[in-house]
Amino acid sequence: MAFLERPVDVDALNRAVARSPVTLLTGPRQAGKSTLARQVIAPSPSAFYDLEDYRDQARLAEPMLALRDTGETIVIDEAQRKPDLFPTLRVLVDENRRPGRFVVLGSASPDLVGLGSESLAGRVTFVTLSGFRLGDVGADRLDALWLRGGLPESFLAPTDADSNRWRDDYMSTFLERDLGNLGFRFPATTMRRFWTMLAHYHGQRWNGAEIARSIDVSVSTVRRYVDALTDALVVRQLLPWFANIGKRQVRSPKVYIRDSGLLHRLLGIGSSLDLDRHPKLGASWEGMIIEQLLARMPRSEASYWATHGGAELDLRMDFGGRVIGFEIKRTDRPSTSKSMHLAVTDLGLDHLAVVHAGRHRFPLAERITAIGAVELLTSEDPLRSL
């Protein structure tokens, strides 16, 4: 398989290791965490532990001895399989807080991995690895990245058919093995039905009662299902923003399948032609742009906003005191709407960017600017002059 450099992620991991005794690198399965760690850290065989390998599990039978400080950075892969290891890391780090002692890789949220607790508070830096960014693959590959998603083996597959087969296998393995390894004991067939149903709600507000009726389970069960997929980093629940404006506002999160390639396979989309003809085209584009934005700006607070009167904003992000709104449109001829003007006024936005499929940037109204998706996702300062 071909290899693509990921300079932003390399830099983020290097900076984290240089300042913190423990770095937690999280991301979905097959996002490239192990490859990135080996590229940046280059650990010796004795300093690399893969907790999916029974031999490495045996090597950690006495972790206080195995993980003693030899001056190397120790890499522990798939750490969520051994959450009882983290109290030991805390003791070892408190004996010697040398930066770069441990890099811990996990295919789940920090809380689920075990490092979200207070046991390593003040000792750990978090780094998130998503799939490929547009800047990694090249500005001319936006449509391919959208169709195949950002998981490296899917994006770099020789043909669309190979990519489709890889994603189909990925989802089967994820449901049949990986969820169980994360501690979730759900029937794989039922979870497949739920995940597929969730794909049809991609970009919509969460309606647990409606989904529960569709797959004949309880509302509490579908709540556990969506939370499990969220913790496993394959689903995003985008929370609503509440403004003190005297209007009834939506309080349910919006749900997205985080990787557009997985979304497309769940929807039966196998080619660009299938995607162009699919009714979820606009929602798929919206979700892909949101994930790419959040991968570029992981420290920004993100939410969406909607009122029961119909006003809505796809994405609200806080950049150190500046609040920028984003409306995402699969068109090359963007225009303003009443909802956009309401969002600017009611939320006090510093600016609203209308992200579109064309190439150009141009003003649409006071504090509203159209920006091409490629520029937004690849330029060094995409929000300049806003």
N, C-alpha and C positions, 0 to 999 in steps of 0.2 A: 504494500500500500504506500502511496506517496506520503510525503511529510510536509506540513506547512508550519512555518515559524509563527509563534504567537507572542510578539514582543511585549504587548501590554501585560499579558499574564506573567511572562517571565520577569518583567520589572516589578510587578506587584508582589510576586513571591519572594524575589530577592530582597526587596525592602522590608517585608514582614520578617523574614529570617534574620536580617541584620539587626532588628530592634527588639525582638521578642524571644523569650526562651522556648515558647511553644507556638507553632503556627498551625492552625486548623484550615486545611484546604478542602472545601466541600463542593460538590457538584453532582449531577445525575450520573448514573452508571454510563460508562463508555464515553464520558466527556473529555477524557485525556488527562486525568489527574496524575496517574502513575507516570505517564510519558513526561509530563511537565516536571514532576518532582525529580525524575532521573536526569532530565536535562539540566535543571538548575542546581540540584544538590550533588548529583553524581555520587551517590552513596556506594560504599564498598558492599560486597555481598553480606558481610557480617553486620552491617548497619541498616539493612533493609528487611522489613518484616511484612509479609503479605498474609493477613489473618484469614484468608480463604485457603491457604496452604497448610495442611495439617502438620507439616514439618516445622513451619515457622511458629505455629501454635505451640508445638512441643518446645521450641527454643525459648518460649516465654513462660515456661512452667514456673520459673523463679525470676519474676520480672525485676526485682531489686538488683539481682546479680547481672541479668542479661542486659539491662539498660543503664548500667553504670557509665559514668562520663569518661569517654576515651578521647575526647576532643573532636570527634566526628559529629556530624548531624545525623541523628537516627530518624529514619522514615518508617512510619507504621501505616500500612495500607489497609483499607476496609476496616477501620478501627471500630465501627459500630458493632462488629461481631464480638468485641470484648470490652464492654463498658466498664467492667470492674477494674480495668487497667488504669483508669484516670486518677483515682486516689494515689496510686503509686507514682504516677507522673508528677503529681503535686508535691509529694515528699521529695522526690529526686530534684525537682526544680528548686525547691526551697533550700536544699543543700548547696546548690550552685546555680545562680540565675544567669548563667552565661547565655547570651543571645544565640539562637540557632541550635539549641540542644535537641529539639524534637520537631519534626514536621509530621502531622497526623492527617491522613486522608480519609474522607468519609463520604459515602454515597447517600447522605440523608441530611436533614436539617441539623444544626448544632445541638439543639435540645435532644434530638433522637440519638445522635452519635454519642452524647454523654458529656460534651464539653460546654453545653449551654448553661450548666449549673454553676453555682458559686465556687465549686471545688478548684477551678483554675482561674478565678477572677483576678485580673491584674497580671496574669502570667501568659495570656494567650492573645494572639492576633488572628482575626478571621479573614480569610481570602476565599472568594467565591469564583468557581470556574464554570462558566456556561459552555454552550457549544461555541463553534467558531463565530467570531464577529465578522461583519462585512469588511472591516479593515484588515482582517487576517487573510481573507480569500480574494480580495480585490473588488473595486467598485463595479467592475463590469460583470460580476457574478451574482448580483442581487437576486435575479429571478431563480437561479439555480439554488442559492442558499434558501430562498423562500420555499421552493418545491421540496427539496430534500431535507431541509432542516440543518442544524449546525453540529450534530454529532459527527465526529471526524470520519468514522468508517462509512457512514451513510453519505456524507457530502463527497468524499473522495472515491467512492465506488466507480468502476469503469463506465457503467451504463446506468440509466434510470432503472432498468429491470433488476440489476444487481443491488442497487440502493433499496428498491422496494423489498426485495427478499431479505436483505439484512435487517431492515426495520421490522418486518413481520416476525423474524426470528427473535429480534431484540424484545419485542412486546411479549412474545410467548415465554421467553426465559424470565423476563421481569415478573410476570404474573405467576408462573409456576414455581420459581425458586427465589428470586430476589426479595419480593415482598415478605415471604416467610422468613428469610434471613434477617430482615429488619424487625421481626417480631410480630408481624401482622398475619394472622391465621384466617384468611378468607378463601372461600372456594374460588379457584382460578376461573372457572366458567362464569360464575356470577360476576366476578370482578371485571372480566372481559366485557360482559354486557353493560356493566355500569360505565366503564371507561369509554366504550363506544357511544353510549347515551350521552355522556358528558361532552363528548366531541361535538354533538349536535347542539349543545348549549354553549359552546365556545363563544366567549365575548358577550354572554348574556348574564343577567343577574341570577344569582343562585335561587333556585326554587326546589327545595328538598322534597316538598310534598308531591309536586308533579312528577319528579324523577322517581320517587319511591313507588308511586302508583304504576309507572311505566314498567318497572322491573319487579313489581310485586314483593317489595320488602318494606320495612318500617322506615319512618323518617329518621329515627335515631341511627338506623343501620347505614343509610346513605350518607349521613353526617360523618360516621366513622370512616366510610369508604373515601369520601373526598378529603378528609383530613389525612388519611394514610397516604394517598397519592400526593398530597401537598408536602407532607414530611419527606416523602421519597423524591421530591424535587422534580416531578413530572407534571404537576398541576400548579398553577398560581391562583391564589384567591386575592384579587385586588380589592382592598378595603375602600369603603366610601369615605369621602371627606364631608364633614358637617360644618356649615357656615351659619352664623347667627343672623339670618336674613328674614325671618318671619315667614318662611315657606316650608311646606311639607317636603322633606328630603328623603331620598331612598336610603335605607339602612342595610340592605343586603349586599354582600360582596359580589363582584363579577368573577366568573371563573374562566380560565384559559388553560388549554393544553400548552405547556411551555415551549415545546419543540414543534415547529410547524411541520416538520417531516413526519413526526408521529401522528399529529393531528390529521394529516392527509391520508395516511394509511388507515387510520380508524374510520375515516369517511369514505374509504374506497377510492381515493384519488391516486392515480399512478403516473400521470403525465401532466405536462403544462396544459395540454388541451382539456384534460379532465378538470383541472383547476379553474381554467377560464370559464367553463360551463357550469361550475358548481354554485349553488345558492349561498354557500358559506365563503365565497371568494372574499368579500369585503371584510368579514369577521376574521378570516385567516390572515389577511394583510395587516389588519389592526393589531392582532396578537403578535405577529412577527415583529412589527415595528416597536411595540412596547417592550418585548424581550430584548431586542437589540439596544434600545435606549437604556434600559436598566442595566444591561451588561456594560455599557460604556460609562454609566454614571451610578455605580452601585451604592454610593454613600448618600444619594439623594432620597429624601422621603417621597414616596409615590402613593397616589390614591386616584380615585375617580370621583366624579360628582354628578348627581342627578336629582331632579325634583319630580314630584308626582305630577306636576304640570307639564312635563315634557322637556324641560331644559336639561342639558347633559354636557359633560366634558369628559373626553376619553381618558385623559391623564393629567394629573396635577402634580408638579414636582417642585420641591423647595430646594433651591441652591444657595444655602448659606444666607438666607434672608430674602433672596429674590424668588418670587413665585412665578413660574412659567406654566402655562396651560398648553396642552397639545390636542389638536383634533386631527384624526388620521383618516385620510380619504384615498381610496383606490381610484384616482382620477389624475389626469394631467391638466385639468382646467378647474382648479379649486375656486370656490367663492365663499362669501360669508353667509351666515344664517342668523336668525334672531337668537337662537340658542347660544351662539358664539358671543354675541354682544352681551347677553345676559350673564354669561360666565365671566367675562371680563369685568363687568360692573359688580355683580353680586359677590364674587370671590376676591375682588381687588387684585386681579392679576397684574403683574408688571408687564407681561406680554403674553400673547397667544400665538403659537406657531401652528399653522395648518400644514401638516406633513402630507405631501402628495407624491404621485408616481412620476411626475415630470422632473426636469433637471434644473429649473430656474427658481430663483428667489425674487419675490416682489411683494410690495405692500398691498394689502387688501383693504385696510381701514386703520384708523388710529389704534395703535397697540395690537394690531393683527397683521401677521406676515405669513405669506406662503413660502414654504421651504421644501425643496426636493429631498426625498428620502436619502438619496445617495450622499448629498452634501451633509445632511444632518448626521449620518452614521459614519462618515469617514473623515470629515475635515477636523483640523486640530481644535478649532474654536467654533463649533457649529452654531452657538447662540450669540455670536458677536452682534453687536449693534441692536440687540433686542431690548 
